[in-house]
Amino acid sequence: MLYSLLVVGVFTFLTAVFILPILLIVFTLKKVIHGLCTTFAHQSKKGLVMNHIPVLREAVQKYISLGSGDVVVDATLGLGGHASDMAAAVGEKGRVIAFDQDERNLVEAKKRLESYGNVTFVHSNFRHLKNRISELGIDSIDAILFDLGLSSPHVDDPERGFSFMKDGPLDMRFDPREDLTAHIVVNTYTEAELTRVFREYGEEPMAKKFAAMICKRRADRTFESTAELANYLSFLIPKKYQKGKSHPATRVFQAIRMEVNAEMEVLEEALDQAFELLKPDGKIVVISYHSIEDRVVKRFFQKLERPELTDEAKLLYQAYGDPLVEKITRKPVVPAAEELEENPRSRSAKLRAYKKI
Ligand SMILES: C[S@@+](CC[C@H](N)C(=O)[O-])C[C@H]1O[C@@H](n2cnc3c(N)ncnc32)[C@H](O)[C@@H]1O
């Protein structure tokens, strides 16, 4: 009896002094570790999605419809997501010519695509499409993709000056070899020029007011950083008008970026050259991310669908009135709910695809 009581006593003592605290520590640690793991998993899942999964991946493959041996241009390589699908689709006999004007993206994509021997990397603005392609000894192509705009590394790196959410220098150049920066636009453009930029490229209803106020403030002190400009624009709009809407700087930042990189001018030039390079039955797929960009694409192809509106040069090789392209996507293709959930940055994407006749 005494022996049993002694055993129970010792057991209770050991449990209370050692085992319970140890169990408590283990449970607490487990919870903390689980929490950390979940956070990291969540972040890396997001990072993976944003960095690796290309927008409208399946639709691009469907509409560009590559075959073995095709020569295809990826005009906007980015991190090489679409290019890797293309390299696999055209196979060893085919070729992918991948353009990007941003050297850092090009270097990163090269690493990711190094297992494919059929990709040629071109560090160039796609406005030089025709010249660069002909320098490679190629005179026509089977298909081309434009996945326009920014890539995640641009937005995520404050030093590039694209984001108003993270402070950085007013830069916004896709290609740092170019001279024009956001700093020059914001601090030296006249009020009239700023108004035009904000209206034309940002469809900003407060274009005139923003331009006037920027000029007034910079007479005192120039704008140096993205946060400085974003906060100033935010300060100009009463808080009650800001609720539930995008940040007041959204449209202005988009407009400045488009001006800095001459995006609309470059796009029109490149679409023209792409159309010339395409073989009959060749496909052209364009993903745009805002209405101004989408409108340029839509109008460009509308002219080719109704060639009586196009210039004479194009009519030389097509009977008057015959369409020069066929629309493959009746309506623009947009991301499904699942893609939007995985990659919110795809939310404004619109894909249009055409076939040259
Ligand atoms: C949306 S990202 C492309 C993402 C890519 N499709 C992928 O799967 O990873 C757009 C890329 O096009 C590049 N870009 C934008 N405008 C360009 C231009 N005019 N010439 C060449 N590259 C351009 C940007 O530097 C960026 O890397």
The ligand as an SDF file (V2000), in Angstrom:
LIG
                    3D

 27 29  0  0  0  0  0  0  0  0999 V2000
    3.8390   41.2760  -68.2470 C   0  0  0  0  0  0  0  0  0  0  0  0
    5.5540   41.0440  -68.4250 S   0  0  0  0  0  0  0  0  0  0  0  0
    5.6510   39.5670  -69.3740 C   0  0  0  0  0  0  0  0  0  0  0  0
    5.5430   38.3150  -68.5620 C   0  0  0  0  0  0  0  0  0  0  0  0
    5.8660   37.0860  -69.3620 C   0  0  0  0  0  0  0  0  0  0  0  0
    4.9150   36.8240  -70.4070 N   0  0  0  0  0  0  0  0  0  0  0  0
    6.0040   35.8510  -68.4760 C   0  0  0  0  0  0  0  0  0  0  0  0
    5.3590   34.8590  -68.7750 O   0  0  0  0  0  0  0  0  0  0  0  0
    6.7560   35.8960  -67.5030 O   0  0  0  0  0  0  0  0  0  0  0  0
    6.0050   42.2400  -69.6000 C   0  0  0  0  0  0  0  0  0  0  0  0
    7.4830   42.2600  -69.9430 C   0  0  0  0  0  0  0  0  0  0  0  0
    7.6100   42.9770  -71.1610 O   0  0  0  0  0  0  0  0  0  0  0  0
    8.7230   43.8350  -71.0780 C   0  0  0  0  0  0  0  0  0  0  0  0
    8.4310   44.9510  -71.9850 N   0  0  0  0  0  0  0  0  0  0  0  0
    7.5020   45.9210  -71.8280 C   0  0  0  0  0  0  0  0  0  0  0  0
    7.5390   46.7540  -72.8720 N   0  0  0  0  0  0  0  0  0  0  0  0
    8.4960   46.2970  -73.7110 C   0  0  0  0  0  0  0  0  0  0  0  0
    9.0100   46.7400  -74.9680 C   0  0  0  0  0  0  0  0  0  0  0  0
    8.5290   47.8380  -75.5480 N   0  0  0  0  0  0  0  0  0  0  0  0
    9.9870   46.0260  -75.5390 N   0  0  0  0  0  0  0  0  0  0  0  0
   10.4920   44.9080  -74.9400 C   0  0  0  0  0  0  0  0  0  0  0  0
   10.0600   44.4590  -73.7410 N   0  0  0  0  0  0  0  0  0  0  0  0
    9.0780   45.1360  -73.1440 C   0  0  0  0  0  0  0  0  0  0  0  0
    8.8090   44.2430  -69.6400 C   0  0  0  0  0  0  0  0  0  0  0  0
   10.1380   44.6010  -69.3240 O   0  0  0  0  0  0  0  0  0  0  0  0
    8.3580   42.9680  -68.9310 C   0  0  0  0  0  0  0  0  0  0  0  0
    9.4460   42.1720  -68.6060 O   0  0  0  0  0  0  0  0  0  0  0  0
  1  2  1  0
  2  3  1  0
  2 10  1  0
  3  4  1  0
  4  5  1  0
  5  6  1  0
  5  7  1  0
  7  8  2  0
  7  9  1  0
 10 11  1  0
 11 12  1  0
 11 26  1  0
 12 13  1  0
 13 14  1  0
 13 24  1  0
 14 15  1  0
 14 23  1  0
 15 16  2  0
 16 17  1  0
 17 18  1  0
 17 23  2  0
 18 19  1  0
 18 20  2  0
 20 21  1  0
 21 22  2  0
 22 23  1  0
 24 25  1  0
 24 26  1  0
 26 27  1  0
M  CHG  2   2   1   9  -1
M  END
$$$$
